[in-house]
Amino acid sequence: MEEKSNDPLHGKTLEMILTDLVALYGWDEMSKKIRINCFSFEPSIKSSLSFLRKTPWARQKVEVLYVWSIKKIAKMKLDAGAHSPATQIPPPSKTS
């Protein structure tokens, strides 16, 4: 029997974590929460990933913010899924 990991970061790539955080907070709020230049000046996922992979202290701050934000991210994804056309039920058709 396989054991389930209690680590909330298990199976999450840095790109997934960063993408979720940017979707939740946006770059402006991210730069206020974690004061690093790659979030403040011409931010992008690519440049931020490059910096975070080389800078352990900054990566740790991003991972901590992600863990603190997991419930908000899950709610955001659930709300976004509820509004997608695939999950909406069409109105009943009127046949005469």
C-alpha positions as CSV (number, residue, x, y, z in Angstrom):
1,M,0.0,0.0,0.0
2,E,1.4,3.4,-1.0
3,E,1.7,6.2,1.6
4,K,0.3,9.6,0.7
5,S,2.8,12.4,1.2
6,N,1.8,15.1,3.7
7,D,4.0,17.6,1.9
8,P,1.8,20.2,0.2
9,L,4.5,20.8,-2.4
10,H,4.8,17.1,-3.3
11,G,4.3,16.7,-7.1
12,K,4.3,20.5,-7.7
13,T,6.8,22.0,-10.0
14,L,8.2,25.5,-9.3
15,E,6.4,26.6,-12.5
16,M,3.1,25.3,-11.3
17,I,3.5,27.0,-7.9
18,L,4.5,30.3,-9.5
19,T,1.7,30.2,-12.1
20,D,-0.9,29.6,-9.4
21,L,0.4,32.4,-7.2
22,V,0.5,34.9,-10.1
23,A,-3.1,33.8,-11.0
24,L,-4.2,34.4,-7.5
25,Y,-2.3,37.6,-6.6
26,G,-1.0,39.1,-9.8
27,W,2.6,40.4,-10.2
28,D,2.0,43.7,-8.4
29,E,0.7,41.9,-5.2
30,M,3.5,39.3,-5.5
31,S,6.1,42.0,-5.5
32,K,4.6,43.4,-2.3
33,K,4.5,40.1,-0.6
34,I,7.9,38.9,-1.7
35,R,10.3,41.8,-2.4
36,I,12.4,40.6,-5.2
37,N,13.1,42.5,-8.4
38,C,12.0,39.7,-10.8
39,F,8.4,40.3,-9.5
40,S,8.7,44.1,-9.7
41,F,10.4,45.0,-13.0
42,E,9.2,43.5,-16.2
43,P,8.0,40.3,-14.5
44,S,7.5,37.1,-16.4
45,I,7.2,33.4,-15.5
46,K,10.4,32.6,-17.5
47,S,12.6,35.2,-15.8
48,S,11.2,34.5,-12.4
49,L,11.8,30.8,-12.7
50,S,15.4,31.4,-13.8
51,F,16.0,33.6,-10.8
52,L,14.2,31.3,-8.3
53,R,16.1,28.2,-9.5
54,K,19.4,30.0,-8.7
55,T,18.4,31.6,-5.5
56,P,17.4,29.2,-2.7
57,W,16.2,31.9,-0.2
58,A,13.9,33.4,-2.8
59,R,12.5,30.0,-3.8
60,Q,11.8,29.2,-0.2
61,K,9.8,32.5,0.3
62,V,7.7,31.6,-2.8
63,E,7.1,28.0,-1.5
64,V,6.1,29.4,1.9
65,L,3.6,31.8,0.3
66,Y,2.2,29.0,-1.8
67,V,1.6,26.8,1.3
68,W,-0.1,29.7,3.0
69,S,-2.2,30.3,-0.1
70,I,-3.2,26.7,-0.9
71,K,-6.9,27.1,0.2
72,K,-7.3,30.3,-1.7
73,I,-5.8,28.8,-4.8
74,A,-8.1,25.8,-4.6
75,K,-11.1,28.0,-4.2
76,M,-10.0,30.2,-7.1
77,K,-9.7,27.1,-9.3
78,L,-13.0,25.8,-8.2
79,D,-14.7,29.1,-8.9
80,A,-13.0,29.3,-12.3
81,G,-14.2,25.8,-13.1
82,A,-17.7,26.6,-12.1
83,H,-17.9,29.4,-14.6
84,S,-16.4,27.5,-17.6
85,P,-18.8,26.6,-20.4
86,A,-18.1,22.9,-20.0
87,T,-19.6,22.8,-16.6
88,Q,-22.6,25.0,-17.2
89,I,-26.0,23.2,-17.7
90,P,-27.9,24.5,-20.7
91,P,-31.4,25.8,-20.1
92,P,-34.2,23.3,-20.9
93,S,-35.4,23.5,-24.5
94,K,-39.0,24.5,-25.1
95,T,-40.7,22.1,-27.5
96,S,-44.2,22.9,-28.6
